């Protein structure tokens, strides 16, 4: 048992190092960091100009404005960590080499997943620190424990949200035969679930019901039910209290509690309102990673 755990940890360390020094991942990380910095700067200027609203601190108001950009681009980090996790090693023959050593398939896949977890956590920590530093530089003041707690919960939600897409990426990496195909499929999934999903749902609901889309109509109710399929829907509700953040989506229907940064309500009240969304965001990646684990154990990985 101990030897098996050590094998998984060793593979996780290798996966973490490979991710950090991967040119594709580094390019995406730099781009993501620049996007976070830019939006943090813009949100800092905005909240400084608008001032305090609804009893929320300026810093938390700034973070609320970042939720949309995180909802769009955090999945790309997850995909970048998963899309070639297995297929790359399979094509290079390194998986067969690994299996000649005293390691088992479950050590390999668990190590790869753990290494990707560490990389993803590092990216989210870096982006969070950049956002905090940029916002504080613009609006002034200091970070107190109350604000840090809300930001920490937001970061944890973002972590689980990103793991969903990492799990999809790992599954596709196991199933497909080429890394380029895996990348294309992942980009398509991201584009559909994070960019166009709201518009697609509205169009489908309008066609099925034959009614124009609007609050109180059958098409609106159907679109709300269909929105539960999207991870972005659950992320949007838990973080900013909106039904959807995608382009042309159902973004105008706000919850009574406007997400984790609405300090008019306690964390217990927030959890009571959004516990179902949080459950989906936590359970879904677990299910996807179990599927990836089983698929890898059953997959023929010979070259």
TORKOL-4160 file (C-alpha; in steps of 0.2 Angstrom, whole numbers, padded with zeros to 4 digits, m for minus):
303
<pt num="1" X="0000" Y="0000" Z="0000"/>
<pt num="2" X="0014" Y="0012" Z="0005"/>
<pt num="3" X="0024" Y="0008" Z="m0010"/>
<pt num="4" X="0009" Y="0010" Z="m0022"/>
<pt num="5" X="0006" Y="0027" Z="m0014"/>
<pt num="6" X="0024" Y="0032" Z="m0016"/>
<pt num="7" X="0023" Y="0027" Z="m0034"/>
<pt num="8" X="0008" Y="0038" Z="m0037"/>
<pt num="9" X="0016" Y="0053" Z="m0028"/>
<pt num="10" X="0032" Y="0051" Z="m0039"/>
<pt num="11" X="0021" Y="0051" Z="m0055"/>
<pt num="12" X="0012" Y="0066" Z="m0048"/>
<pt num="13" X="0028" Y="0075" Z="m0046"/>
<pt num="14" X="0033" Y="0071" Z="m0063"/>
<pt num="15" X="0016" Y="0077" Z="m0070"/>
<pt num="16" X="0017" Y="0093" Z="m0061"/>
<pt num="17" X="0035" Y="0097" Z="m0067"/>
<pt num="18" X="0029" Y="0092" Z="m0085"/>
<pt num="19" X="0014" Y="0104" Z="m0084"/>
<pt num="20" X="0024" Y="0118" Z="m0077"/>
<pt num="21" X="0037" Y="0117" Z="m0091"/>
<pt num="22" X="0025" Y="0113" Z="m0105"/>
<pt num="23" X="0026" Y="0127" Z="m0119"/>
<pt num="24" X="0008" Y="0126" Z="m0122"/>
<pt num="25" X="0003" Y="0127" Z="m0104"/>
<pt num="26" X="0015" Y="0141" Z="m0101"/>
<pt num="27" X="0008" Y="0151" Z="m0115"/>
<pt num="28" X="m0010" Y="0148" Z="m0109"/>
<pt num="29" X="m0005" Y="0152" Z="m0091"/>
<pt num="30" X="0004" Y="0169" Z="m0096"/>
<pt num="31" X="m0012" Y="0173" Z="m0107"/>
<pt num="32" X="m0024" Y="0169" Z="m0092"/>
<pt num="33" X="m0013" Y="0179" Z="m0080"/>
<pt num="34" X="m0013" Y="0194" Z="m0092"/>
<pt num="35" X="m0032" Y="0192" Z="m0094"/>
<pt num="36" X="m0035" Y="0191" Z="m0075"/>
<pt num="37" X="m0023" Y="0206" Z="m0072"/>
<pt num="38" X="m0032" Y="0217" Z="m0085"/>
<pt num="39" X="m0050" Y="0213" Z="m0079"/>
<pt num="40" X="m0044" Y="0216" Z="m0061"/>
<pt num="41" X="m0037" Y="0233" Z="m0066"/>
<pt num="42" X="m0053" Y="0237" Z="m0075"/>
<pt num="43" X="m0064" Y="0231" Z="m0061"/>
<pt num="44" X="m0053" Y="0241" Z="m0048"/>
<pt num="45" X="m0056" Y="0257" Z="m0058"/>
<pt num="46" X="m0075" Y="0253" Z="m0059"/>
<pt num="47" X="m0078" Y="0250" Z="m0041"/>
<pt num="48" X="m0067" Y="0265" Z="m0036"/>
<pt num="49" X="m0078" Y="0276" Z="m0047"/>
<pt num="50" X="m0095" Y="0268" Z="m0042"/>
<pt num="51" X="m0091" Y="0266" Z="m0023"/>
<pt num="52" X="m0098" Y="0254" Z="m0010"/>
<pt num="53" X="m0114" Y="0246" Z="m0014"/>
<pt num="54" X="m0126" Y="0234" Z="m0004"/>
<pt num="55" X="m0114" Y="0234" Z="0010"/>
<pt num="56" X="m0101" Y="0225" Z="0001"/>
<pt num="57" X="m0083" Y="0230" Z="0002"/>
<pt num="58" X="m0074" Y="0237" Z="m0013"/>
<pt num="59" X="m0062" Y="0223" Z="m0014"/>
<pt num="60" X="m0076" Y="0210" Z="m0015"/>
<pt num="61" X="m0086" Y="0220" Z="m0027"/>
<pt num="62" X="m0070" Y="0219" Z="m0038"/>
<pt num="63" X="m0069" Y="0201" Z="m0036"/>
<pt num="64" X="m0088" Y="0199" Z="m0041"/>
<pt num="65" X="m0084" Y="0207" Z="m0057"/>
<pt num="66" X="m0070" Y="0194" Z="m0060"/>
<pt num="67" X="m0082" Y="0179" Z="m0059"/>
<pt num="68" X="m0087" Y="0180" Z="m0077"/>
<pt num="69" X="m0070" Y="0180" Z="m0084"/>
<pt num="70" X="m0065" Y="0166" Z="m0072"/>
<pt num="71" X="m0081" Y="0157" Z="m0078"/>
<pt num="72" X="m0075" Y="0158" Z="m0096"/>
<pt num="73" X="m0056" Y="0155" Z="m0095"/>
<pt num="74" X="m0053" Y="0144" Z="m0080"/>
<pt num="75" X="m0060" Y="0129" Z="m0090"/>
<pt num="76" X="m0047" Y="0132" Z="m0103"/>
<pt num="77" X="m0034" Y="0129" Z="m0089"/>
<pt num="78" X="m0043" Y="0113" Z="m0084"/>
<pt num="79" X="m0043" Y="0107" Z="m0103"/>
<pt num="80" X="m0025" Y="0112" Z="m0105"/>
<pt num="81" X="m0020" Y="0100" Z="m0091"/>
<pt num="82" X="m0031" Y="0086" Z="m0097"/>
<pt num="83" X="m0032" Y="0085" Z="m0116"/>
<pt num="84" X="m0015" Y="0076" Z="m0118"/>
<pt num="85" X="m0013" Y="0069" Z="m0101"/>
<pt num="86" X="m0014" Y="0051" Z="m0108"/>
<pt num="87" X="m0014" Y="0051" Z="m0127"/>
<pt num="88" X="0003" Y="0060" Z="m0127"/>
<pt num="89" X="0011" Y="0047" Z="m0116"/>
<pt num="90" X="0003" Y="0033" Z="m0126"/>
<pt num="91" X="0009" Y="0040" Z="m0143"/>
<pt num="92" X="0027" Y="0042" Z="m0136"/>
<pt num="93" X="0027" Y="0024" Z="m0129"/>
<pt num="94" X="0031" Y="0031" Z="m0112"/>
<pt num="95" X="0016" Y="0022" Z="m0104"/>
<pt num="96" X="0023" Y="0005" Z="m0109"/>
<pt num="97" X="0040" Y="0010" Z="m0102"/>
<pt num="98" X="0032" Y="0015" Z="m0086"/>
<pt num="99" X="0022" Y="m0002" Z="m0085"/>
<pt num="100" X="0039" Y="m0011" Z="m0086"/>
<pt num="101" X="0043" Y="m0004" Z="m0069"/>
<pt num="102" X="0034" Y="m0010" Z="m0053"/>
<pt num="103" X="0020" Y="0002" Z="m0055"/>
<pt num="104" X="0002" Y="m0002" Z="m0059"/>
<pt num="105" X="m0011" Y="0007" Z="m0070"/>
<pt num="106" X="m0020" Y="0014" Z="m0055"/>
<pt num="107" X="m0004" Y="0022" Z="m0049"/>
<pt num="108" X="m0001" Y="0030" Z="m0066"/>
<pt num="109" X="m0019" Y="0038" Z="m0068"/>
<pt num="110" X="m0020" Y="0043" Z="m0050"/>
<pt num="111" X="m0003" Y="0051" Z="m0051"/>
<pt num="112" X="m0007" Y="0061" Z="m0066"/>
<pt num="113" X="m0023" Y="0067" Z="m0059"/>
<pt num="114" X="m0015" Y="0072" Z="m0043"/>
<pt num="115" X="m0001" Y="0081" Z="m0052"/>
<pt num="116" X="m0014" Y="0090" Z="m0062"/>
<pt num="117" X="m0023" Y="0095" Z="m0046"/>
<pt num="118" X="m0007" Y="0103" Z="m0039"/>
<pt num="119" X="m0005" Y="0112" Z="m0055"/>
<pt num="120" X="m0022" Y="0119" Z="m0056"/>
<pt num="121" X="m0022" Y="0124" Z="m0038"/>
<pt num="122" X="m0006" Y="0134" Z="m0041"/>
<pt num="123" X="m0014" Y="0143" Z="m0056"/>
<pt num="124" X="m0029" Y="0148" Z="m0046"/>
<pt num="125" X="m0018" Y="0154" Z="m0031"/>
<pt num="126" X="m0007" Y="0164" Z="m0043"/>
<pt num="127" X="m0023" Y="0172" Z="m0051"/>
<pt num="128" X="m0031" Y="0175" Z="m0035"/>
<pt num="129" X="m0015" Y="0184" Z="m0028"/>
<pt num="130" X="m0014" Y="0194" Z="m0044"/>
<pt num="131" X="m0032" Y="0200" Z="m0042"/>
<pt num="132" X="m0030" Y="0204" Z="m0024"/>
<pt num="133" X="m0014" Y="0214" Z="m0027"/>
<pt num="134" X="m0021" Y="0223" Z="m0042"/>
<pt num="135" X="m0037" Y="0228" Z="m0033"/>
<pt num="136" X="m0029" Y="0234" Z="m0017"/>
<pt num="137" X="m0016" Y="0244" Z="m0027"/>
<pt num="138" X="m0030" Y="0253" Z="m0036"/>
<pt num="139" X="m0043" Y="0255" Z="m0022"/>
<pt num="140" X="m0031" Y="0256" Z="m0007"/>
<pt num="141" X="m0034" Y="0248" Z="0010"/>
<pt num="142" X="m0029" Y="0231" Z="0017"/>
<pt num="143" X="m0036" Y="0214" Z="0016"/>
<pt num="144" X="m0045" Y="0208" Z="0032"/>
<pt num="145" X="m0050" Y="0191" Z="0037"/>
<pt num="146" X="m0068" Y="0193" Z="0032"/>
<pt num="147" X="m0064" Y="0197" Z="0014"/>
<pt num="148" X="m0050" Y="0184" Z="0014"/>
<pt num="149" X="m0063" Y="0171" Z="0019"/>
<pt num="150" X="m0075" Y="0175" Z="0005"/>
<pt num="151" X="m0061" Y="0176" Z="m0008"/>
<pt num="152" X="m0055" Y="0159" Z="m0002"/>
<pt num="153" X="m0072" Y="0151" Z="m0004"/>
<pt num="154" X="m0073" Y="0159" Z="m0021"/>
<pt num="155" X="m0056" Y="0151" Z="m0026"/>
<pt num="156" X="m0062" Y="0134" Z="m0020"/>
<pt num="157" X="m0077" Y="0135" Z="m0030"/>
<pt num="158" X="m0067" Y="0140" Z="m0045"/>
<pt num="159" X="m0055" Y="0125" Z="m0042"/>
<pt num="160" X="m0069" Y="0112" Z="m0042"/>
<pt num="161" X="m0077" Y="0121" Z="m0057"/>
<pt num="162" X="m0061" Y="0119" Z="m0067"/>
<pt num="163" X="m0059" Y="0101" Z="m0062"/>
<pt num="164" X="m0075" Y="0097" Z="m0071"/>
<pt num="165" X="m0067" Y="0102" Z="m0087"/>
<pt num="166" X="m0050" Y="0094" Z="m0083"/>
<pt num="167" X="m0060" Y="0078" Z="m0080"/>
<pt num="168" X="m0068" Y="0080" Z="m0097"/>
<pt num="169" X="m0051" Y="0083" Z="m0105"/>
<pt num="170" X="m0043" Y="0067" Z="m0096"/>
<pt num="171" X="m0058" Y="0056" Z="m0103"/>
<pt num="172" X="m0056" Y="0063" Z="m0120"/>
<pt num="173" X="m0037" Y="0060" Z="m0119"/>
<pt num="174" X="m0040" Y="0042" Z="m0115"/>
<pt num="175" X="m0053" Y="0039" Z="m0128"/>
<pt num="176" X="m0045" Y="0048" Z="m0143"/>
<pt num="177" X="m0030" Y="0042" Z="m0153"/>
<pt num="178" X="m0022" Y="0059" Z="m0156"/>
<pt num="179" X="m0018" Y="0074" Z="m0145"/>
<pt num="180" X="m0023" Y="0086" Z="m0159"/>
<pt num="181" X="m0040" Y="0078" Z="m0160"/>
<pt num="182" X="m0042" Y="0079" Z="m0141"/>
<pt num="183" X="m0038" Y="0097" Z="m0141"/>
<pt num="184" X="m0051" Y="0101" Z="m0155"/>
<pt num="185" X="m0064" Y="0091" Z="m0145"/>
<pt num="186" X="m0060" Y="0100" Z="m0129"/>
<pt num="187" X="m0061" Y="0117" Z="m0138"/>
<pt num="188" X="m0078" Y="0113" Z="m0145"/>
<pt num="189" X="m0084" Y="0107" Z="m0128"/>
<pt num="190" X="m0078" Y="0124" Z="m0120"/>
<pt num="191" X="m0086" Y="0134" Z="m0134"/>
<pt num="192" X="m0102" Y="0126" Z="m0132"/>
<pt num="193" X="m0103" Y="0125" Z="m0113"/>
<pt num="194" X="m0095" Y="0142" Z="m0109"/>
<pt num="195" X="m0099" Y="0153" Z="m0123"/>
<pt num="196" X="m0114" Y="0148" Z="m0133"/>
<pt num="197" X="m0124" Y="0137" Z="m0121"/>
<pt num="198" X="m0136" Y="0151" Z="m0115"/>
<pt num="199" X="m0140" Y="0156" Z="m0133"/>
<pt num="200" X="m0142" Y="0137" Z="m0138"/>
<pt num="201" X="m0154" Y="0134" Z="m0123"/>
<pt num="202" X="m0164" Y="0149" Z="m0127"/>
<pt num="203" X="m0166" Y="0144" Z="m0145"/>
<pt num="204" X="m0171" Y="0126" Z="m0141"/>
<pt num="205" X="m0183" Y="0132" Z="m0128"/>
<pt num="206" X="m0191" Y="0144" Z="m0140"/>
<pt num="207" X="m0193" Y="0131" Z="m0154"/>
<pt num="208" X="m0200" Y="0118" Z="m0142"/>
<pt num="209" X="m0213" Y="0129" Z="m0134"/>
<pt num="210" X="m0217" Y="0140" Z="m0149"/>
<pt num="211" X="m0216" Y="0155" Z="m0138"/>
<pt num="212" X="m0205" Y="0170" Z="m0138"/>
<pt num="213" X="m0192" Y="0170" Z="m0124"/>
<pt num="214" X="m0196" Y="0181" Z="m0109"/>
<pt num="215" X="m0198" Y="0180" Z="m0090"/>
<pt num="216" X="m0214" Y="0170" Z="m0085"/>
<pt num="217" X="m0216" Y="0161" Z="m0102"/>
<pt num="218" X="m0215" Y="0143" Z="m0104"/>
<pt num="219" X="m0199" Y="0145" Z="m0115"/>
<pt num="220" X="m0191" Y="0154" Z="m0100"/>
<pt num="221" X="m0195" Y="0140" Z="m0088"/>
<pt num="222" X="m0189" Y="0127" Z="m0100"/>
<pt num="223" X="m0173" Y="0136" Z="m0103"/>
<pt num="224" X="m0170" Y="0138" Z="m0084"/>
<pt num="225" X="m0172" Y="0119" Z="m0082"/>
<pt num="226" X="m0161" Y="0115" Z="m0097"/>
<pt num="227" X="m0148" Y="0127" Z="m0089"/>
<pt num="228" X="m0144" Y="0115" Z="m0075"/>
<pt num="229" X="m0135" Y="0104" Z="m0088"/>
<pt num="230" X="m0121" Y="0117" Z="m0089"/>
<pt num="231" X="m0107" Y="0119" Z="m0075"/>
<pt num="232" X="m0106" Y="0137" Z="m0079"/>
<pt num="233" X="m0124" Y="0139" Z="m0073"/>
<pt num="234" X="m0120" Y="0132" Z="m0056"/>
<pt num="235" X="m0104" Y="0142" Z="m0055"/>
<pt num="236" X="m0113" Y="0158" Z="m0060"/>
<pt num="237" X="m0127" Y="0155" Z="m0047"/>
<pt num="238" X="m0115" Y="0151" Z="m0033"/>
<pt num="239" X="m0102" Y="0165" Z="m0036"/>
<pt num="240" X="m0113" Y="0180" Z="m0042"/>
<pt num="241" X="m0131" Y="0174" Z="m0041"/>
<pt num="242" X="m0135" Y="0174" Z="m0059"/>
<pt num="243" X="m0143" Y="0160" Z="m0069"/>
<pt num="244" X="m0130" Y="0161" Z="m0083"/>
<pt num="245" X="m0114" Y="0170" Z="m0089"/>
<pt num="246" X="m0113" Y="0164" Z="m0107"/>
<pt num="247" X="m0115" Y="0175" Z="m0122"/>
<pt num="248" X="m0133" Y="0179" Z="m0125"/>
<pt num="249" X="m0138" Y="0168" Z="m0110"/>
<pt num="250" X="m0151" Y="0169" Z="m0096"/>
<pt num="251" X="m0141" Y="0182" Z="m0087"/>
<pt num="252" X="m0155" Y="0194" Z="m0082"/>
<pt num="253" X="m0163" Y="0183" Z="m0069"/>
<pt num="254" X="m0154" Y="0186" Z="m0052"/>
<pt num="255" X="m0156" Y="0177" Z="m0036"/>
<pt num="256" X="m0161" Y="0185" Z="m0020"/>
<pt num="257" X="m0143" Y="0182" Z="m0014"/>
<pt num="258" X="m0130" Y="0189" Z="m0026"/>
<pt num="259" X="m0117" Y="0175" Z="m0024"/>
<pt num="260" X="m0103" Y="0173" Z="m0012"/>
<pt num="261" X="m0098" Y="0191" Z="m0012"/>
<pt num="262" X="m0115" Y="0197" Z="m0006"/>
<pt num="263" X="m0111" Y="0202" Z="0012"/>
<pt num="264" X="m0129" Y="0206" Z="0017"/>
<pt num="265" X="m0130" Y="0188" Z="0020"/>
<pt num="266" X="m0120" Y="0176" Z="0030"/>
<pt num="267" X="m0110" Y="0161" Z="0023"/>
<pt num="268" X="m0123" Y="0150" Z="0031"/>
<pt num="269" X="m0137" Y="0159" Z="0022"/>
<pt num="270" X="m0127" Y="0159" Z="0006"/>
<pt num="271" X="m0125" Y="0140" Z="0008"/>
<pt num="272" X="m0143" Y="0137" Z="0011"/>
<pt num="273" X="m0148" Y="0146" Z="m0005"/>
<pt num="274" X="m0135" Y="0138" Z="m0016"/>
<pt num="275" X="m0131" Y="0121" Z="m0008"/>
<pt num="276" X="m0138" Y="0112" Z="m0024"/>
<pt num="277" X="m0126" Y="0121" Z="m0035"/>
<pt num="278" X="m0111" Y="0118" Z="m0024"/>
<pt num="279" X="m0116" Y="0099" Z="m0023"/>
<pt num="280" X="m0116" Y="0098" Z="m0042"/>
<pt num="281" X="m0099" Y="0107" Z="m0043"/>
<pt num="282" X="m0091" Y="0095" Z="m0031"/>
<pt num="283" X="m0100" Y="0079" Z="m0036"/>
<pt num="284" X="m0098" Y="0081" Z="m0055"/>
<pt num="285" X="m0079" Y="0081" Z="m0056"/>
<pt num="286" X="m0078" Y="0066" Z="m0044"/>
<pt num="287" X="m0090" Y="0057" Z="m0056"/>
<pt num="288" X="m0079" Y="0062" Z="m0071"/>
<pt num="289" X="m0063" Y="0057" Z="m0063"/>
<pt num="290" X="m0070" Y="0040" Z="m0058"/>
<pt num="291" X="m0075" Y="0038" Z="m0076"/>
<pt num="292" X="m0058" Y="0043" Z="m0082"/>
<pt num="293" X="m0050" Y="0031" Z="m0069"/>
<pt num="294" X="m0061" Y="0016" Z="m0075"/>
<pt num="295" X="m0058" Y="0020" Z="m0093"/>
<pt num="296" X="m0039" Y="0020" Z="m0091"/>
<pt num="297" X="m0039" Y="0004" Z="m0082"/>
<pt num="298" X="m0049" Y="m0004" Z="m0096"/>
<pt num="299" X="m0040" Y="0005" Z="m0111"/>
<pt num="300" X="m0028" Y="m0004" Z="m0122"/>
<pt num="301" X="m0013" Y="0007" Z="m0121"/>
<pt num="302" X="m0001" Y="m0002" Z="m0132"/>
<pt num="303" X="0006" Y="0008" Z="m0147"/>
